[in-house]
Amino acid sequence: MKNQIICILPMIVFLSITAVAVAFSPEDTLDVYYRPDSHSEVWSQLLPDENVTLAVKTTSGWLGFDPGVAQAANTCSFRYRWLAPDTCIVADSLPVVWAPKLNVSYAMTQMDTPVYPDQDTTSTPLAVIPANSAAAIEGLTATWLKVDLNDSPEDMDIQGWIQSEAVSIN
């Protein structure tokens, strides 16, 4: 029993350290963006004294929160809405996430998705994009998408093909 307690305590500490969110309420009206880029379309505005719970940040300092409204099949960083990094919010405790680029279409995975070297499911996959991830779309045919995992949360130097029926596009 003593060994079990010792094993469980570090996990509880780890979860409490990594699951930190930051409550935020602006003093002035702020634009909220679809993607973490100031040239992105504005999704909405956050009004003074309106509250959001910041959940993540990007390496460039953009702050993401879950808007709490239905967003189709958005996964990974696409489910967040973004506040610009110059909003003077101290959010050092937030986990850093991958940021999708502006004007790039991404394949979002709902399940583990094999990446093939060619448009052929009998070939050996080069990699597997995990469920709830994404990859930049480089090309397409009627039933296949060519993806680049360099531009994805997986950050792998792999380009290949996935079946289009396995993903949503954002």
C-alpha positions in Angstrom: 0.0 0.0 0.0 2.8 2.4 0.8 4.4 1.9 -2.6 1.1 2.6 -4.3 0.7 5.9 -2.5 4.3 6.9 -3.5 3.5 6.2 -7.2 0.2 8.0 -7.2 1.4 11.2 -5.5 3.8 12.3 -8.3 1.0 11.8 -10.8 -1.4 14.1 -8.8 1.3 16.7 -8.6 2.0 16.4 -12.3 -1.7 16.8 -13.2 -2.1 19.8 -10.9 0.9 21.6 -12.4 0.0 20.9 -16.1 -3.8 21.5 -15.9 -3.6 25.2 -15.0 -6.0 27.6 -16.7 -6.1 31.4 -16.4 -9.3 33.4 -15.9 -9.3 36.6 -17.8 -11.5 39.6 -18.1 -10.4 42.5 -20.3 -10.5 46.2 -19.4 -11.0 47.2 -23.0 -12.7 45.5 -26.0 -10.4 42.9 -27.6 -10.7 41.2 -31.0 -10.9 37.4 -30.8 -9.5 35.6 -33.9 -10.2 32.3 -35.6 -6.4 31.5 -35.9 -3.5 32.8 -33.9 -2.6 35.5 -36.5 -3.5 39.2 -36.5 -4.4 38.9 -40.2 -6.9 36.1 -39.4 -10.6 36.7 -39.6 -12.0 38.1 -36.4 -14.4 35.6 -34.7 -15.9 38.0 -32.2 -15.0 40.6 -29.7 -14.4 40.1 -26.0 -16.1 43.0 -24.1 -14.9 44.7 -20.9 -15.7 42.6 -17.9 -16.6 39.5 -20.0 -14.9 36.4 -18.7 -13.0 33.7 -20.5 -10.8 30.9 -19.2 -7.5 30.8 -21.1 -6.4 27.3 -21.7 -3.3 27.3 -24.0 -0.7 29.6 -25.6 1.4 29.4 -28.7 5.2 29.8 -28.9 4.6 33.3 -30.3 2.4 34.2 -27.3 -1.1 34.0 -28.7 -3.6 32.9 -26.0 -6.3 30.4 -26.7 -9.6 29.6 -25.0 -12.4 27.2 -25.7 -15.4 29.4 -26.9 -17.9 26.9 -25.5 -20.0 26.9 -28.7 -20.4 24.0 -31.2 -17.6 24.1 -33.8 -18.4 21.1 -36.0 -15.5 18.6 -35.9 -12.7 21.0 -34.9 -9.8 19.2 -33.1 -6.5 20.2 -31.6 -5.7 23.9 -31.9 -8.6 24.5 -34.2 -11.1 24.3 -31.3 -9.6 27.4 -29.6 -10.3 31.0 -30.3 -7.3 33.4 -30.0 -6.3 36.6 -28.3 -3.3 38.5 -29.6 -0.1 38.3 -27.5 0.0 42.1 -26.9 -3.0 41.9 -24.5 -0.7 42.2 -21.5 -1.9 38.9 -20.0 0.6 37.0 -17.8 0.0 33.4 -18.8 3.3 31.6 -18.0 1.5 28.6 -16.6 -0.4 27.8 -19.8 0.7 24.8 -21.9 2.2 25.6 -25.3 0.4 24.2 -28.3 1.0 24.1 -32.0 -0.4 27.0 -34.0 -2.0 26.6 -37.4 -0.9 29.0 -40.1 -3.1 31.5 -41.8 -4.2 30.7 -45.3 -3.3 27.0 -45.0 -5.9 24.2 -45.2 -5.4 21.4 -42.7 -6.7 17.8 -42.5 -8.0 17.3 -39.0 -8.1 13.7 -37.8 -10.8 12.2 -35.6 -9.0 8.8 -35.5 -5.5 7.5 -36.0 -4.9 8.1 -39.7 -2.1 6.3 -41.7 0.0 8.4 -44.1 1.0 6.4 -47.2 3.8 7.2 -49.7 1.3 6.8 -52.6 -2.4 6.7 -53.0 -2.5 3.0 -52.1 -3.7 1.5 -48.9 -1.7 -1.7 -49.5 1.6 0.2 -49.3 3.4 0.4 -45.9 2.4 3.7 -44.1 5.2 6.3 -43.6 3.6 7.4 -40.3 0.3 7.6 -38.5 -1.3 11.0 -37.6 -2.9 10.5 -34.2 -6.5 11.1 -33.5 -7.4 14.8 -32.8 -4.4 16.1 -34.7 -3.9 17.8 -38.1 -1.6 18.2 -41.1 -1.2 20.8 -43.8 -2.9 19.8 -47.1 -0.5 20.1 -50.1 -2.7 18.6 -52.8 -5.8 16.5 -53.4 -7.6 14.1 -55.6 -11.1 12.8 -55.5 -10.5 10.5 -52.5 -7.0 11.4 -51.3 -5.2 14.3 -49.6 -1.5 14.9 -49.9 -0.3 16.2 -46.4 2.8 17.6 -45.0 3.5 16.7 -41.4 6.2 19.4 -41.1 3.3 21.8 -40.7 1.4 19.9 -38.0 1.4 19.3 -34.3 3.4 16.1 -35.1 6.3 18.1 -36.6 7.7 15.3 -38.7 9.6 15.6 -41.9 7.1 13.4 -43.8 4.9 14.1 -46.8 2.4 11.5 -48.0 -1.2 10.7 -48.7 -4.2 10.1 -46.5 -7.7 9.1 -47.4 -10.0 12.1 -47.5 -12.9 10.2 -45.9 -10.8 9.9 -42.7 -10.6 13.6 -41.9 -12.4 17.0 -41.7 -10.9 20.0 -43.4 -10.2 23.4 -41.7 
